[in-house]
Amino acid sequence: MRPRHDRVIVAGGGPVGAVATLLLARAGIPVTMIERADDVVLDYRASTFHPPTLDLLEASGITAALVAMGLVCPTVQIRDREIGKVAEFDLTRLRDETRHPYRLQCEQFKLVGWVYRELAKIPGVDLRFGHEVAAIHPSDDAVVVEAAPAADASGERVTVTGDLVIGCDGGRSTVRKLMAIDFPGLTYPEHFLVAGTRFDFRAHMPDIASVNYTADPVRWFMLLQIPDMWRILVPVAPEVSPDDAVSEQSLQSSLQTIFARPDDYEIVVRAIYRVHQRVADAYRRGRVFLAGDAAHLNNPLGGMGLNGGLHDVISLTDRLVAWWRGHADVSALDGYEPQRRPEAINAIHAITARNKKLLEERDPQVRARNLYEMRRTAADPELSYRYLLDSSMISSLRRSGMIR
């Protein structure tokens, strides 16, 4: 398989697809990005950037932009509704392992907006907003993509021919379905509810960190500070309808259980969604590749989904650029799936599932033992350091060879 030097087609303009497009365009590779929305989508689900992700994106200028727009969070807490703080982990201890020893909180749509503005400065970048992939026709020497106007957009059906397609079109990926790639795993029975409020929790709960995971057998929650508000994530029982869950009464009840106050909370963000743990059976079919949520889905407890997707396209675009320029043969592309898919299973999947089980454990004895182990881990210098390497994704990237 040789490059024809036509172009690369990126399906999906969310954070993963947008970054893939920028990395390719900056390398001088003609690229077409197909995105069903007309502009940036205000999505508050992902906001965490881990230390090695910031290291890997530094040369592109993305890291500097994220730091300017985001909030540096050096500590993470594991808490319990009854006990309060159970364990605290200080990421500054990783300063000898990374140039960014902290979690950075910056909403994903801010990254997307910044990338779109950068792409507009690069001549020849073909941005097809308001379109979505409708058909893919791969052959031995090229791949043809048909893109139709999105349901709520005007425009005409277009056909684009390229060397490769990168499917970054999300958990319901059309690219994955058209290539008949199975997506096994599970869907959690409960919904996940996200709410945002400008109430200053730290002023009233001074012992909290900017990133808090709080265990409870029924009403566990995540409390996360982002630049202009606090974001709360709580589970919603399967029997509760999504409309009821996002109602004012339900949201006020959830927030009051976190911190009771006489006044109602100002709620500036509310959303509800399903959560999955899935990994695609293959990350590649010939000239068509998958990355990000199109390739793997996981729960948000650990902030690994977006980071894993960015690691996917960093790995893939590095390989693609070397192949395109003749610095590597096709075996460079062959190495993408063996590098990235095992980490989706062994790191992203395993750690996020473990985090959810820790927070929602109902057996009193198991729960007490789990919290004891977290307290012991945080107190032991060696155990806590290993925990930080795993939770920051440094271990995963070292194991796969993406960093040293």
Phi and psi in degrees as a GROMACS rama.xvg file:
@    title "Ramachandran Plot"
@    xaxis  label "Phi"
@    yaxis  label "Psi"
@TYPE xy
-111.35  150.906  ARG-2
-71.046  133.907  PRO-3
-84.5708  -16.7196  ARG-4
64.96  35.8394  HIS-5
-79.1831  -75.7041  ASP-6
-173.961  169.044  ARG-7
-106.703  138.713  VAL-8
-107.831  122.82  ILE-9
-106.913  120.318  VAL-10
-95.361  114.27  ALA-11
108.779  127.596  GLY-12
-115.563  26.7102  GLY-13
-72.9123  -165.851  GLY-14
-59.3596  -40.4597  PRO-15
-71.3283  -47.3116  VAL-16
-65.6714  -39.217  GLY-17
-64.6948  -43.925  ALA-18
-65.6099  -41.5283  VAL-19
-57.4132  -44.7726  ALA-20
-61.6297  -43.2848  THR-21
-66.4574  -43.9409  LEU-22
-61.6683  -39.522  LEU-23
-69.3013  -45.5892  LEU-24
-63.2647  -40.9067  ALA-25
-64.3856  -26.3297  ARG-26
-85.3536  2.41886  ALA-27
82.9137  17.4585  GLY-28
-95.1971  125.703  ILE-29
-58.9928  135.348  PRO-30
-143.686  140.725  VAL-31
-115.495  127.778  THR-32
-110.174  128.06  MET-33
-110.137  119.451  ILE-34
-135.541  129.087  GLU-35
-70.2836  -29.6511  ARG-36
-78.17  160.863  ALA-37
-87.9781  -14.8679  ASP-38
-160.772  -170.274  ASP-39
-61.1452  134.388  VAL-40
-93.3109  126.315  VAL-41
-78.3129  89.5741  LEU-42
-116.811  121.469  ASP-43
-98.2299  8.8802  TYR-44
-68.8315  -40.691  ARG-45
-113.782  133.779  ALA-46
-148.275  -1.16841  SER-47
-97.6229  132.77  THR-48
-122.538  122.583  PHE-49
-85.6148  160.161  HIS-50
-51.2339  -50.0144  PRO-51
-69.6701  -25.7307  PRO-52
-63.196  -43.6016  THR-53
-64.5744  -38.0357  LEU-54
-60.9446  -46.787  ASP-55
-68.3476  -27.8532  LEU-56
-94.5751  0.960265  LEU-57
-62.4988  -45.7302  GLU-58
-63.7877  -24.7556  ALA-59
-81.1812  -10.3745  SER-60
87.892  -7.2402  GLY-61
-66.3996  -40.7564  ILE-62
-62.0239  -45.6149  THR-63
-59.6738  -39.9781  ALA-64
-65.6888  -41.945  ALA-65
-63.4945  -44.3836  LEU-66
-61.9729  -39.1582  VAL-67
-65.9341  -32.7186  ALA-68
-93.7619  -15.1484  MET-69
-108.997  -167.413  GLY-70
-126.154  122.83  LEU-71
-78.3727  125.826  VAL-72
-125.304  100.787  CYS-73
-82.3708  -14.9862  PRO-74
-127.417  151.4  THR-75
-130.093  136.185  VAL-76
-116.042  143.665  GLN-77
-105.649  125.294  ILE-78
-127.125  171.319  ARG-79
-134.563  141.045  ASP-80
-57.2432  -39.0443  ARG-81
-85.3345  -40.1199  GLU-82
-86.6783  -32.7785  ILE-83
92.6594  -139.522  GLY-84
-68.0825  127.277  LYS-85
-103.526  -44.905  VAL-86
-150.94  148.045  ALA-87
-133.342  136.483  GLU-88
-120.647  129.363  PHE-89
-103.858  107.933  ASP-90
-71.6982  -14.0734  LEU-91
-64.7962  -16.6307  THR-92
-65.2464  -15.2052  ARG-93
-90.1042  14.7814  LEU-94
-63.2443  -21.3879  ARG-95
-86.7656  -5.83067  ASP-96
-106.424  -19.0545  GLU-97
-151.821  154.131  THR-98
-83.2476  -5.26933  ARG-99
-133.947  75.3994  HIS-100
-80.1689  64.8507  PRO-101
-167.69  164.412  TYR-102
-90.9812  136.524  ARG-103
-106.272  127.78  LEU-104
-102.916  115.935  GLN-105
-152.61  121.571  CYS-106
-57.3748  140.919  GLU-107
-60.8691  -30.4127  GLN-108
-70.0533  -24.2014  PHE-109
-69.1051  -40.1644  LYS-110
-61.1844  -46.787  LEU-111
-60.5575  -45.1983  VAL-112
-60.4878  -41.774  GLY-113
-63.9675  -44.0139  TRP-114
-63.6526  -42.6575  VAL-115
-58.0719  -40.6445  TYR-116
-66.4521  -37.0492  ARG-117
-67.7994  -40.4986  GLU-118
-63.0534  -34.4455  LEU-119
-64.6812  -17.9446  ALA-120
-87.9426  -10.6217  LYS-121
-99.9467  116.011  ILE-122
-61.8522  140.781  PRO-123
88.8265  -7.17382  GLY-124
-71.9737  127.837  VAL-125
-101.878  104.285  ASP-126
-104.727  113.953  LEU-127
-106.171  80.1332  ARG-128
-75.7174  157.82  PHE-129
70.7832  19.7039  GLY-130
-131.375  156.233  HIS-131
-141.054  151.318  GLU-132
-62.614  131.293  VAL-133
-114.847  -29.3133  ALA-134
-156.68  149.151  ALA-135
-130.204  129.965  ILE-136
-124.287  89.7524  HIS-137
-82.3182  149.144  PRO-138
-137.541  -175.977  SER-139
-65.0444  -32.3613  ASP-140
-118.645  3.83041  ASP-141
-166.656  175.549  ALA-142
-141.17  132.473  VAL-143
-109.182  129.591  VAL-144
-115.997  129.237  VAL-145
-99.2932  129.35  GLU-146
-120.829  127.63  ALA-147
-105.755  154.801  ALA-148
-58.6072  137.614  PRO-149
-60.754  160.299  ALA-150
-55.4018  -35.281  ALA-151
-105.541  20.5435  ASP-152
-125.134  156.921  ALA-153
-98.4516  169.429  SER-154
130.591  -179.487  GLY-155
-114.625  156.789  GLU-156
-65.6643  136.01  ARG-157
-124.995  155.68  VAL-158
-123.365  129.335  THR-159
-126.584  132.556  VAL-160
-106.435  134.025  THR-161
-145.878  174.542  GLY-162
-78.4404  -40.3149  ASP-163
-143.522  158.436  LEU-164
-121.414  135.279  VAL-165
-113.702  113.053  ILE-166
-84.9172  105.445  GLY-167
-118.878  34.1272  CYS-168
-97.6798  31.6695  ASP-169
84.2403  -179.418  GLY-170
-61.908  -27.7059  GLY-171
-97.3604  26.2943  ARG-172
-37.8213  118.294  SER-173
-68.1873  -37.8926  THR-174
-58.3958  -47.1556  VAL-175
-60.8194  -42.7557  ARG-176
-67.7971  -41.1715  LYS-177
-65.1493  -29.8973  LEU-178
-89.0643  5.10626  MET-179
55.517  44.8711  ALA-180
-98.9683  122.325  ILE-181
-68.0185  154.272  ASP-182
-132.814  67.0338  PHE-183
-73.0918  159.682  PRO-184
146.705  -150.822  GLY-185
-137.771  157.504  LEU-186
-114.885  125.97  THR-187
-64.9867  142.551  TYR-188
-66.9918  -32.3812  PRO-189
-84.5361  157.548  GLU-190
-87.4414  162.686  HIS-191
-112.873  130.102  PHE-192
-107.424  130.575  LEU-193
-114.199  130.282  VAL-194
-133.321  148.799  ALA-195
-126.614  138.435  GLY-196
-142.003  149.637  THR-197
-88.219  1.43545  ARG-198
-58.3551  135.103  PHE-199
-87.4567  91.253  ASP-200
-62.3984  -36.2809  PHE-201
-63.973  -32.303  ARG-202
-66.1248  -25.3171  ALA-203
-109.581  -14.7229  HIS-204
-129.698  72.4323  MET-205
-64.439  -14.7188  PRO-206
-89.257  0.507394  ASP-207
-83.3499  161.608  ILE-208
-100.792  -177.662  ALA-209
-76.3625  -19.2162  SER-210
-127.227  117.031  VAL-211
-134.834  130.334  ASN-212
-115.421  118.836  TYR-213
-114.928  121.219  THR-214
-81.3384  145.363  ALA-215
-167.928  139.336  ASP-216
-61.4955  -26.6891  PRO-217
-119.174  -43.8728  VAL-218
-124.323  57.561  ARG-219
-66.7086  161.256  TRP-220
-158.198  161.85  PHE-221
-115.486  131.784  MET-222
-120.681  119.069  LEU-223
-134.899  128.862  LEU-224
-89.5094  130.379  GLN-225
-119.941  171.885  ILE-226
-52.3814  -38.957  PRO-227
-118.392  9.99108  ASP-228
-169.481  177.312  MET-229
-105.886  136.785  TRP-230
-110.041  133.568  ARG-231
-118.545  133.522  ILE-232
-121.216  126.617  LEU-233
-134.917  151.278  VAL-234
-79.1276  150.564  PRO-235
-121.253  123.841  VAL-236
-57.2435  146.472  ALA-237
-56.3275  -30.1039  PRO-238
-78.222  -9.72424  GLU-239
-89.308  127.249  VAL-240
-71.3681  149.972  SER-241
-56.3085  -38.7282  PRO-242
-63.475  -41.7644  ASP-243
-67.0481  -36.8471  ASP-244
-64.6336  -35.3456  ALA-245
-94.6118  7.43443  VAL-246
-67.7494  157.256  SER-247
-58.4951  -43.0522  GLU-248
-61.9431  -44.6881  GLN-249
-66.1408  -42.381  SER-250
-66.1236  -43.0647  LEU-251
-61.3337  -39.2807  GLN-252
-62.812  -44.23  SER-253
-62.8495  -43.5255  SER-254
-69.9544  -37.6763  LEU-255
-65.7616  -27.6142  GLN-256
-74.4125  -19.9398  THR-257
-80.9026  -47.6523  ILE-258
-148.437  113.179  PHE-259
-75.9549  131.838  ALA-260
-145.402  156.403  ARG-261
-69.684  -27.8653  PRO-262
-97.3756  159.278  ASP-263
-70.0719  154.242  ASP-264
-81.0762  144.1  TYR-265
-80.506  118.979  GLU-266
-106.843  115.244  ILE-267
-106.261  -12.9625  VAL-268
-139.324  136.827  VAL-269
-150.174  133.89  ARG-270
-159.464  154.472  ALA-271
-138.66  141.603  ILE-272
-154.393  162.364  TYR-273
-86.9472  154.072  ARG-274
-126.625  139.814  VAL-275
-129.414  159.699  HIS-276
-124.484  102.63  GLN-277
-145.617  147.965  ARG-278
-136.544  130.129  VAL-279
-62.4511  145.311  ALA-280
-65.226  -25.9763  ASP-281
-145.339  147.011  ALA-282
-100.788  1.09974  TYR-283
-153.795  139.394  ARG-284
-131.884  97.8944  ARG-285
62.1664  -113.675  GLY-286
-92.6285  8.3387  ARG-287
-115.67  127.877  VAL-288
-120.892  155.519  PHE-289
-116.051  147.903  LEU-290
-151.467  156.452  ALA-291
67.4327  -145.61  GLY-292
-62.23  -22.5306  ASP-293
-65.2313  -25.3954  ALA-294
-102.918  -30.442  ALA-295
-155.504  139.432  HIS-296
-125.42  144.951  LEU-297
-152.461  165.806  ASN-298
-71.3203  160.224  ASN-299
-84.6531  6.50395  PRO-300
-82.068  88.6257  LEU-301
138.283  -13.1246  GLY-302
63.5012  39.2153  GLY-303
-103.417  -17.7941  MET-304
-64.3012  -54.7719  GLY-305
-61.6281  -44.6522  LEU-306
-60.9079  -43.9502  ASN-307
-61.461  -38.6359  GLY-308
-64.9877  -40.1218  GLY-309
-66.0761  -38.3268  LEU-310
-62.0111  -38.1521  HIS-311
-55.0229  -54.1879  ASP-312
-75.8225  -25.4632  VAL-313
-64.1979  -47.3426  ILE-314
-60.327  -48.4847  SER-315
-68.1186  -43.6862  LEU-316
-68.788  -34.9625  THR-317
-59.5977  -44.9299  ASP-318
-66.4125  -42.051  ARG-319
-65.0052  -42.2831  LEU-320
-63.1493  -43.2601  VAL-321
-62.0988  -42.6816  ALA-322
-65.3901  -44.9316  TRP-323
-59.3225  -41.2792  TRP-324
-85.6058  -1.20925  ARG-325
81.2446  13.3881  GLY-326
-87.0258  -9.40351  HIS-327
-150.737  150.729  ALA-328
-88.0112  -171.999  ASP-329
-64.9675  -17.5856  VAL-330
-62.6263  -23.0248  SER-331
-62.5336  -40.6181  ALA-332
-70.7932  -34.3769  LEU-333
-61.1693  -25.5305  ASP-334
-80.9912  -6.67746  GLY-335
-64.7826  -55.3322  TYR-336
-62.2709  -45.9836  GLU-337
-61.7041  -25.2712  PRO-338
-80.4499  -44.2755  GLN-339
-93.087  -38.1955  ARG-340
-63.6265  -43.5256  ARG-341
-59.6904  -33.0553  PRO-342
-72.0305  -30.9279  GLU-343
-62.2176  -36.3468  ALA-344
-81.8921  -49.5467  ILE-345
-84.9856  -22.2331  ASN-346
-114.479  -67.9161  ALA-347
-58.6552  -52.8223  ILE-348
-61.3027  -51.3011  HIS-349
-66.0582  -43.9971  ALA-350
-72.364  -42.2847  ILE-351
-67.3771  -37.6017  THR-352
-64.6373  -40.7255  ALA-353
-62.8313  -41.8935  ARG-354
-61.8571  -42.2892  ASN-355
-64.8527  -42.5137  LYS-356
-63.2562  -38.0117  LYS-357
-60.679  -44.5573  LEU-358
-73.3936  -33.5576  LEU-359
-102.273  2.69902  GLU-360
-54.704  130.831  GLU-361
-104.122  -25.0948  ARG-362
-68.3486  119.551  ASP-363
-58.008  -39.7691  PRO-364
-70.2489  -43.8061  GLN-365
-65.2198  -41.189  VAL-366
-61.6494  -45.6376  ARG-367
-61.673  -40.3049  ALA-368
-66.3818  -41.4125  ARG-369
-61.6357  -45.0208  ASN-370
-67.0952  -36.6035  LEU-371
-61.0941  -43.4225  TYR-372
-64.9911  -36.9161  GLU-373
-65.8957  -41.1277  MET-374
-64.0683  -42.3718  ARG-375
-65.3937  -40.7113  ARG-376
-62.3951  -45.3978  THR-377
-65.029  -31.5862  ALA-378
-82.5459  -19.8456  ALA-379
-95.0173  119.912  ASP-380
-56.2448  -43.0077  PRO-381
-71.4666  -45.3026  GLU-382
-64.5603  -41.0248  LEU-383
-67.8424  -35.4536  SER-384
-65.8923  -42.0264  TYR-385
-64.2814  -40.2209  ARG-386
-60.3679  -44.0108  TYR-387
-64.1077  -40.1058  LEU-388
-62.5295  -39.3756  LEU-389
-72.5851  -49.5305  ASP-390
-70.1439  -23.9561  SER-391
-86.299  -5.24961  SER-392
77.0669  8.4029  MET-393
-64.5977  -43.757  ILE-394
-58.4296  -44.9066  SER-395
-60.7276  -46.4946  SER-396
-70.2077  -31.9039  LEU-397
-69.4652  -42.6506  ARG-398
-60.9326  -36.5373  ARG-399
-86.517  -5.92351  SER-400
86.3344  9.76305  GLY-401
-79.0575  -27.4304  MET-402
-135.454  164.691  ILE-403
